[in-house]
Amino acid sequence: MANVIQTRLVRIGNSQGIRIPAALLEQLQLTDVVELEVRDDHLIVRRGKRPRAGWAEAFRQMAEQGDDRLLMPDTSLTTWEETEWEW
């Protein structure tokens, strides 16, 4: 059975919050971003997913497979831009 820790709500501006004991923060590896979910009458707190998590590995695999090429040719400069435009 899970350990139950009782704590109090604390006022934070117009909202309220809870203090999570350091032991729980460490055990759950909670850092600065968490996700909150309400399921029935339960509040679920879990580690926040990091945007772009796993992207580096996915890009590495794409490069290994040769799947990291441009889909369209590079059209960054037009002929007019190369010859007529004054930068």
FENVEN-V69551 format. One record per residue. N is the residue number from 1. PSI is psi in radians with two decimals (* if undefined). OMEGA is omega in degrees with one decimal (999 if undefined). BURIAL is I if it has 9 or more other ideal C-beta (glycine too) atoms within 8 Angstrom, else O. Layout:
BEGIN
n;psi;omega;burial
N;PSI;OMEGA;BURIAL
N;PSI;OMEGA;BURIAL
END
This chain:
BEGIN
n;psi;omega;burial
1;2.54;-177.4;O
2;2.61;173.5;O
3;2.45;178.4;O
4;2.22;177.4;O
5;2.25;179.1;O
6;2.41;178.8;O
7;3.02;-178.9;O
8;2.64;171.1;O
9;2.47;177.7;O
10;2.52;-179.3;O
11;2.31;176.0;O
12;1.64;-175.6;O
13;-2.24;178.0;O
14;-0.01;-177.5;O
15;-3.09;173.1;O
16;2.69;-179.7;O
17;3.08;175.3;O
18;2.62;174.0;O
19;2.21;179.0;O
20;2.12;-178.3;O
21;2.56;-177.3;O
22;-0.64;-179.4;O
23;-0.68;178.0;O
24;-0.70;177.6;I
25;-0.77;-179.9;I
26;-0.81;-178.3;O
27;-0.72;-177.3;O
28;-0.07;-178.4;O
29;0.77;177.2;O
30;2.37;178.6;I
31;-2.23;-174.0;O
32;-0.29;-179.0;O
33;2.24;176.8;O
34;2.79;173.2;O
35;2.42;177.2;I
36;2.40;178.0;O
37;2.39;174.0;O
38;2.16;177.7;O
39;1.97;-173.6;O
40;-2.08;179.4;O
41;0.45;-179.4;O
42;2.47;171.0;O
43;2.09;-178.3;O
44;2.22;177.9;O
45;2.21;177.9;O
46;2.85;178.0;O
47;2.43;176.1;I
48;2.49;176.0;O
49;2.39;179.5;O
50;2.19;176.0;O
51;2.46;178.4;O
52;0.26;176.4;O
53;2.28;178.8;O
54;-0.06;-178.3;O
55;-0.72;-177.5;O
56;-0.78;179.2;O
57;-0.72;179.0;O
58;-0.72;178.8;O
59;-0.63;177.6;I
60;-0.77;178.9;O
61;-0.68;177.6;O
62;-0.75;-179.9;I
63;-0.72;178.6;I
64;-0.62;-177.5;O
65;0.00;-178.7;O
66;0.41;-176.3;O
67;0.46;-178.0;O
68;0.46;179.8;O
69;2.80;177.0;O
70;2.44;178.4;O
71;-0.41;178.7;O
72;2.63;178.3;O
73;2.69;179.5;O
74;2.05;-179.9;O
75;0.70;-174.8;O
76;-0.61;178.4;O
77;2.30;174.5;O
78;2.93;177.4;O
79;-0.74;178.8;O
80;-0.76;179.7;O
81;-0.64;-178.1;O
82;-0.59;-173.2;O
83;-0.59;-171.7;O
84;-0.60;-173.8;O
85;2.40;176.2;O
86;2.05;-177.3;O
87;*;999;O
END
